[in-house]
Amino acid sequence: MMQLLIWFTVYVGIFLLGMFMMKSGLYSLSAQQLKQWLLRFTKTPLQGFLTGIVVTALLQSSSAVMVITVGLVTTGYFTFRQSIGIILGSNIGSTITTEIITLDLGKSIIPMLLLGALLVFFVRHRFTLSVGMTIVGIACLFFAMDGFRQLAEPLSTYPVVNEWLRKTNDSALLGIGIGTVLTSIIQSSAATIGIAMSFLVEQLLTLPAGIAILLGANIGTCVTGLLASIGSSREAKLTAYTHLWFNVIGVTAFYFFIEPLASFTKTLSAAPDVQLAHVSVLFNVICSVVALPFTNWIEKAMLFLHQKDD
């Protein structure tokens, strides 16, 4: 059991390393453009919404975009109101990661690692270094996902894990709690969803249970923004609070539709991991699109709820 847990921890570390390298590589390729887009195209909620989608899709991390946004609000580059559109858009942009990790690269992973390592260590150029880091990061993600799938079945034979799986399959609320806590700890909703996908593929988790964990991961990912807002301006704190409230309300609403959503996504794909990735897209698109016309109300609600915050 201990050996399996060690390997599981190693694969989680490889996944997080892959996310870090991919984000770093993509950020190096487009850092100036990303900041310029955030500063230039956020004058209206719709502009902020579209910019949030594009920037998060390029950076492959809603948490990173939230940290940048909180920082820009803190320094006064734009207001709390302008940040709301970015929040809504970033949730949609982040779903690309979950779609990517469902791809089957098979034997291409090792060549990608070698190519990326070659560009990183032997080609002394900023552009190729960034490309190499991105390639290595993506390869690490798929390597870790393959590891998760291989460990899912052996781990499920142990009583503790088997009991956890059984209870999660029986209780959506527990699944949301697990997704929230795990994402808060490892600071990556993609990693949490990736782990859930591995158990889904091995038919150890039901799709509704996987959806519950996914919903919890959307709450857990707000922790990064909250941490970034500590000691910052009131408007920056409001930005982080809005991200949390938005996801909590969205998860609460979808909690009552987990079973119908599972039935619907089963018609979109036969692969369980792809089904979960599609749920992530549906959840974030529906929540963000529904909330977008009410940006002014969201701003007033946050100001009212947190009027005593410094």
C-alpha positions as CSV (number, residue, x, y, z in Angstrom):
1,M,0.0,0.0,0.0
2,M,2.8,2.4,1.0
3,Q,4.6,1.8,-2.3
4,L,1.5,2.6,-4.3
5,L,0.9,5.8,-2.3
6,I,4.4,6.9,-2.9
7,W,4.1,6.3,-6.7
8,F,0.7,8.1,-6.6
9,T,2.4,11.1,-4.9
10,V,5.2,11.0,-7.5
11,Y,2.7,11.1,-10.3
12,V,0.8,14.0,-8.7
13,G,4.2,15.8,-8.4
14,I,4.9,15.1,-12.1
15,F,1.5,16.5,-13.1
16,L,2.0,19.7,-11.1
17,L,5.5,20.0,-12.5
18,G,4.0,19.6,-16.0
19,M,1.4,22.3,-15.2
20,F,4.1,24.7,-13.9
21,M,6.4,24.1,-16.9
22,M,3.6,24.5,-19.4
23,K,2.4,27.7,-17.8
24,S,5.9,29.1,-17.6
25,G,6.6,28.3,-21.2
26,L,3.3,29.8,-22.4
27,Y,3.7,32.8,-20.2
28,S,7.2,33.5,-21.5
29,L,5.9,33.3,-25.1
30,S,3.1,35.7,-24.5
31,A,3.7,37.6,-21.3
32,Q,3.6,41.1,-22.7
33,Q,0.7,40.4,-25.0
34,L,-1.3,38.9,-22.1
35,K,-0.8,41.9,-19.9
36,Q,-1.6,44.3,-22.8
37,W,-4.8,42.4,-23.5
38,L,-5.9,42.5,-19.9
39,L,-5.2,46.2,-19.7
40,R,-6.6,47.1,-23.1
41,F,-9.7,44.9,-23.5
42,T,-11.4,45.0,-20.2
43,K,-13.4,48.3,-20.5
44,T,-16.7,46.5,-20.6
45,P,-17.9,43.2,-19.0
46,L,-18.1,41.6,-22.4
47,Q,-14.6,42.6,-23.3
48,G,-13.3,41.4,-20.0
49,F,-15.2,38.1,-20.5
50,L,-13.7,37.4,-23.9
51,T,-10.3,38.5,-22.8
52,G,-10.5,36.2,-19.8
53,I,-11.3,33.3,-22.0
54,V,-8.4,34.0,-24.4
55,V,-5.8,34.7,-21.7
56,T,-6.7,31.7,-19.6
57,A,-6.7,29.4,-22.7
58,L,-3.2,30.7,-23.6
59,L,-1.9,30.5,-20.0
60,Q,-3.7,27.2,-19.2
61,S,-4.5,28.3,-15.6
62,S,-7.4,30.2,-14.2
63,S,-5.5,30.4,-10.9
64,A,-2.6,32.2,-12.6
65,V,-5.0,34.6,-14.4
66,M,-6.7,35.3,-11.0
67,V,-3.4,36.1,-9.4
68,I,-2.5,38.4,-12.2
69,T,-5.9,40.0,-12.1
70,V,-5.8,40.5,-8.3
71,G,-2.3,42.1,-8.7
72,L,-3.5,44.5,-11.4
73,V,-6.5,45.5,-9.3
74,T,-4.2,46.0,-6.3
75,T,-2.0,48.3,-8.3
76,G,-5.0,50.3,-9.6
77,Y,-4.6,49.4,-13.3
78,F,-8.3,48.5,-13.4
79,T,-11.2,48.4,-11.1
80,F,-13.0,45.5,-9.3
81,R,-15.9,46.0,-11.7
82,Q,-13.6,45.4,-14.7
83,S,-12.3,42.2,-13.1
84,I,-15.7,40.5,-13.0
85,G,-15.8,39.9,-16.7
86,I,-12.3,38.4,-16.5
87,I,-13.4,36.0,-13.7
88,L,-16.3,34.7,-15.8
89,G,-14.2,34.3,-18.9
90,S,-11.3,32.6,-17.0
91,N,-13.5,29.8,-15.8
92,I,-14.4,28.9,-19.4
93,G,-10.8,29.2,-20.6
94,S,-9.6,26.8,-18.0
95,T,-11.7,24.0,-19.4
96,I,-9.3,23.6,-22.3
97,T,-6.8,21.8,-20.0
98,T,-9.4,19.1,-19.0
99,E,-10.1,18.5,-22.7
100,I,-6.4,18.3,-23.6
101,I,-5.6,15.7,-20.9
102,T,-8.2,13.3,-22.3
103,L,-6.2,12.9,-25.6
104,D,-4.3,9.7,-26.1
105,L,-0.7,10.4,-27.1
106,G,0.4,6.8,-26.6
107,K,4.0,6.3,-27.6
108,S,4.4,10.0,-28.5
109,I,5.0,11.0,-24.8
110,I,8.7,10.0,-24.6
111,P,9.7,11.6,-27.9
112,M,7.9,14.8,-26.8
113,L,9.9,14.7,-23.5
114,L,13.2,14.2,-25.4
115,L,12.4,17.0,-27.9
116,G,11.4,19.4,-25.1
117,A,14.5,18.6,-23.1
118,L,16.7,19.1,-26.1
119,L,15.2,22.6,-26.7
120,V,15.5,23.5,-23.0
121,F,19.1,22.4,-22.3
122,F,20.9,22.6,-25.7
123,V,19.3,25.4,-27.7
124,R,20.3,28.8,-26.2
125,H,17.4,31.0,-27.3
126,R,14.5,32.4,-25.3
127,F,11.8,31.4,-27.8
128,T,13.0,27.8,-28.2
129,L,13.5,27.6,-24.4
130,S,9.8,28.6,-23.9
131,V,8.6,26.2,-26.6
132,G,10.7,23.4,-25.0
133,M,9.3,24.1,-21.5
134,T,5.8,24.0,-23.0
135,I,6.4,20.7,-24.7
136,V,8.0,19.1,-21.6
137,G,5.1,20.3,-19.5
138,I,2.5,18.8,-21.8
139,A,4.4,15.5,-21.9
140,C,4.6,15.4,-18.1
141,L,0.8,15.9,-17.9
142,F,0.2,12.9,-20.1
143,F,2.8,10.8,-18.4
144,A,1.2,11.5,-15.1
145,M,-2.3,10.7,-16.4
146,D,-1.0,7.4,-17.7
147,G,0.4,6.7,-14.2
148,F,-2.9,7.6,-12.5
149,R,-4.7,5.1,-14.7
150,Q,-2.2,2.3,-14.0
151,L,-2.5,2.9,-10.2
152,A,-6.3,3.3,-10.1
153,E,-7.1,-0.5,-10.1
154,P,-4.3,-1.6,-7.6
155,L,-5.2,1.3,-5.2
156,S,-8.9,0.3,-5.3
157,T,-8.1,-3.1,-3.8
158,Y,-7.2,-1.6,-0.5
159,P,-10.0,-1.3,2.1
160,V,-9.5,2.4,2.8
161,V,-9.5,3.4,-0.9
162,N,-12.4,1.0,-1.7
163,E,-14.4,2.5,1.1
164,W,-13.7,6.0,-0.1
165,L,-14.8,5.1,-3.6
166,R,-18.0,3.5,-2.4
167,K,-18.9,6.5,-0.2
168,T,-18.1,8.9,-3.0
169,N,-20.3,7.0,-5.4
170,D,-23.1,7.1,-2.9
171,S,-22.8,10.7,-1.9
172,A,-22.4,13.7,-4.3
173,L,-21.9,16.0,-1.3
174,L,-18.9,14.0,-0.2
175,G,-17.5,14.1,-3.7
176,I,-17.8,17.9,-3.7
177,G,-16.0,18.1,-0.4
178,I,-13.2,15.8,-1.6
179,G,-12.8,17.9,-4.8
180,T,-12.7,21.1,-2.8
181,V,-10.2,19.9,-0.2
182,L,-7.9,18.1,-2.6
183,T,-7.7,21.1,-5.0
184,S,-7.1,23.5,-2.1
185,I,-4.2,21.3,-1.0
186,I,-2.5,20.7,-4.4
187,Q,-3.5,24.0,-5.9
188,S,-4.6,22.5,-9.2
189,S,-8.2,21.7,-10.3
190,A,-6.8,20.0,-13.4
191,A,-4.8,17.6,-11.3
192,T,-7.9,16.8,-9.2
193,I,-10.0,16.3,-12.3
194,G,-7.3,14.2,-13.8
195,I,-7.2,11.9,-10.8
196,A,-11.0,11.5,-11.0
197,M,-10.7,10.7,-14.7
198,S,-8.3,7.8,-13.9
199,F,-10.8,6.2,-11.6
200,L,-13.6,6.8,-14.1
201,V,-11.7,5.1,-16.9
202,E,-11.2,2.1,-14.7
203,Q,-14.9,2.1,-13.8
204,L,-14.2,2.6,-10.1
205,L,-16.0,5.9,-9.9
206,T,-19.4,6.6,-11.4
207,L,-19.9,9.6,-13.7
208,P,-22.1,11.4,-11.1
209,A,-19.4,10.9,-8.5
210,G,-16.8,12.3,-10.9
211,I,-19.0,15.3,-11.6
212,A,-19.3,15.9,-7.9
213,I,-15.5,15.9,-7.5
214,L,-15.2,18.2,-10.5
215,L,-17.7,20.7,-9.0
216,G,-15.7,20.7,-5.7
217,A,-12.5,21.3,-7.7
218,N,-14.1,24.5,-9.0
219,I,-14.5,25.7,-5.5
220,G,-11.0,24.6,-4.3
221,T,-9.3,26.5,-7.1
222,C,-10.5,29.8,-5.6
223,V,-8.1,29.4,-2.8
224,T,-5.2,30.7,-4.9
225,G,-6.9,33.9,-5.6
226,L,-7.9,34.3,-1.9
227,L,-4.3,33.8,-0.9
228,A,-3.1,36.3,-3.5
229,S,-5.5,38.9,-2.1
230,I,-4.1,38.8,1.5
231,G,-2.8,42.2,2.4
232,S,-4.0,43.8,-0.8
233,S,-6.6,46.5,-1.5
234,R,-10.3,46.2,-0.8
235,E,-11.1,46.0,-4.5
236,A,-8.5,43.2,-5.0
237,K,-10.1,41.3,-2.1
238,L,-13.5,41.8,-3.7
239,T,-12.2,40.2,-6.9
240,A,-11.1,37.1,-5.0
241,Y,-14.4,37.0,-3.1
242,T,-16.4,37.3,-6.3
243,H,-14.5,34.3,-7.8
244,L,-15.3,32.2,-4.7
245,W,-19.0,33.3,-4.5
246,F,-19.5,32.7,-8.2
247,N,-18.2,29.2,-8.1
248,V,-20.0,28.3,-4.9
249,I,-23.3,29.5,-6.2
250,G,-22.7,27.7,-9.5
251,V,-21.8,24.4,-7.8
252,T,-24.9,24.7,-5.5
253,A,-27.2,25.2,-8.5
254,F,-25.6,22.2,-10.5
255,Y,-25.7,20.0,-7.4
256,F,-29.4,19.3,-8.0
257,F,-28.8,18.4,-11.7
258,I,-25.8,16.0,-11.4
259,E,-27.8,12.9,-12.5
260,P,-29.5,14.6,-15.5
261,L,-26.1,16.1,-16.5
262,A,-24.4,12.7,-16.3
263,S,-27.1,11.2,-18.5
264,F,-26.8,13.9,-21.1
265,T,-23.0,13.8,-21.4
266,K,-23.1,10.1,-21.8
267,T,-24.8,10.8,-25.2
268,L,-21.8,13.0,-26.2
269,S,-19.0,10.4,-25.8
270,A,-18.5,6.8,-24.9
271,A,-15.2,7.6,-23.0
272,P,-15.8,8.4,-19.3
273,D,-12.9,10.8,-19.1
274,V,-14.1,12.7,-22.1
275,Q,-17.6,12.8,-20.6
276,L,-16.2,14.5,-17.5
277,A,-14.2,17.0,-19.6
278,H,-17.4,17.9,-21.4
279,V,-19.2,18.4,-18.1
280,S,-16.5,20.8,-17.1
281,V,-17.1,22.8,-20.3
282,L,-20.9,22.8,-19.9
283,F,-20.7,23.8,-16.2
284,N,-18.4,26.7,-16.7
285,V,-20.0,28.0,-20.0
286,I,-23.5,27.9,-18.6
287,C,-22.6,29.6,-15.3
288,S,-20.5,32.3,-17.0
289,V,-22.9,33.1,-19.8
290,V,-25.9,33.2,-17.4
291,A,-24.0,35.5,-15.0
292,L,-22.5,37.9,-17.7
293,P,-25.7,40.1,-18.1
294,F,-25.9,40.6,-14.4
295,T,-22.4,42.1,-13.9
296,N,-23.8,45.2,-12.3
297,W,-25.9,43.3,-9.8
298,I,-22.9,41.0,-9.0
299,E,-20.8,44.1,-8.3
300,K,-23.5,45.6,-6.0
301,A,-24.0,42.3,-4.2
302,M,-20.3,41.9,-3.5
303,L,-20.0,45.5,-2.2
304,F,-23.0,44.9,0.1
305,L,-21.8,41.5,1.4
306,H,-18.3,42.7,2.0
307,Q,-18.9,46.3,2.9
308,K,-17.1,46.0,6.3
309,D,-13.9,44.5,4.7
310,D,-10.8,46.6,4.7
